[in-house]
């Protein structure tokens, strides 16, 4: 485990330390069920609450992989480099240039 994870776990556990007082907690499920039973006994109509559609959960790793796959298929294939002769096979050519061209090559004004 990472040190940050251990520190966070200790902080969470520290919030639970101390005496347990059950009076601070109430059973909301039991209370709701009791109200429904009492309403049914009294002959009142029971209306179920509307159920919300669960939120769409996105798997971030799958979304990232899909995004990277889409980008990589759109990329152009890299150009193939051609390798010329090396070593004793290579030829050296001297190309004469004018002094005005040399100044432009050394310090381009772009």
C-alpha positions in Angstrom: 0.0 0.0 0.0 1.1 3.5 -0.6 1.8 5.7 2.4 -1.0 8.1 1.3 -3.5 5.2 1.4 -2.4 4.1 4.8 -2.7 7.7 6.1 -6.2 8.0 4.7 -7.3 4.7 6.2 -6.0 5.8 9.6 -8.0 9.0 9.3 -11.2 7.1 8.4 -10.7 4.7 11.3 -10.0 7.6 13.7 -13.5 9.0 13.0 -15.0 5.7 14.3 -13.0 5.7 17.6 -15.0 6.5 20.7 -18.0 5.1 22.6 -20.8 3.8 20.5 -24.1 5.4 21.3 -26.9 3.7 19.3 -29.3 6.6 20.2 -27.5 8.6 17.6 -28.7 6.2 14.9 -32.2 5.4 13.7 -33.5 2.6 11.5 -35.1 4.5 8.6 -36.0 1.3 6.8 -37.9 -0.1 9.7 -39.7 3.2 10.3 -40.8 3.4 6.7 -41.9 -0.2 6.6 -43.9 0.4 9.8 -45.7 3.4 8.2 -46.6 1.3 5.1 -48.0 -1.5 7.3 -50.0 0.9 9.4 -51.4 2.6 6.3 -52.3 -0.8 4.8 -54.1 -1.8 8.0 -56.0 1.5 8.0 -57.1 0.8 4.4 -55.2 3.7 2.9 -53.8 3.3 -0.6 -50.1 2.6 -0.8 -48.3 4.5 -3.5 -44.8 3.3 -4.3 -42.4 6.1 -4.9 -41.1 6.6 -8.4 -37.9 4.8 -9.0 -35.1 6.8 -10.6 -33.1 5.3 -13.3 -29.6 4.4 -12.0 -26.9 6.7 -13.1 -24.8 5.5 -16.1 -21.5 4.3 -14.8 -18.6 4.8 -17.1 -15.5 2.6 -16.8 -12.7 5.2 -17.2 -10.1 2.6 -18.3 -12.3 1.3 -21.1 -13.2 4.9 -22.2 -9.5 5.8 -22.3 -8.5 2.7 -24.3 -11.3 3.4 -26.8 -10.2 7.0 -27.1 -6.6 6.0 -27.7 -7.6 3.4 -30.2 -9.7 5.9 -32.1 -6.8 8.4 -32.2 -4.2 5.8 -33.2 -6.3 4.6 -36.2 -6.7 8.1 -37.5 -2.9 8.8 -37.4 -1.1 8.6 -40.7 1.4 5.8 -41.0 5.0 7.1 -40.5 7.1 7.5 -43.6 9.7 4.9 -44.1 13.3 6.1 -43.8 15.7 5.0 -46.5 19.2 4.4 -45.3 22.0 5.4 -47.6 25.4 3.8 -47.8 27.7 4.2 -44.8 31.4 3.8 -44.1 33.7 3.3 -47.1 30.7 3.1 -49.4 29.6 6.7 -48.6 30.8 9.5 -50.8 31.4 13.0 -49.7 30.5 15.8 -52.0 31.4 19.4 -51.5 28.8 21.8 -52.8 30.0 25.3 -53.4 27.8 28.1 -52.1 27.9 31.9 -52.5 28.8 33.9 -49.5 25.3 35.6 -49.5 23.7 32.2 -49.3 26.0 31.1 -46.4 24.9 34.1 -44.4 21.3 33.3 -44.9 21.8 29.6 -43.9 23.7 30.5 -40.7 21.3 33.2 -39.5 17.8 32.7 -41.0 15.4 35.6 -40.7 12.1 34.0 -40.0 
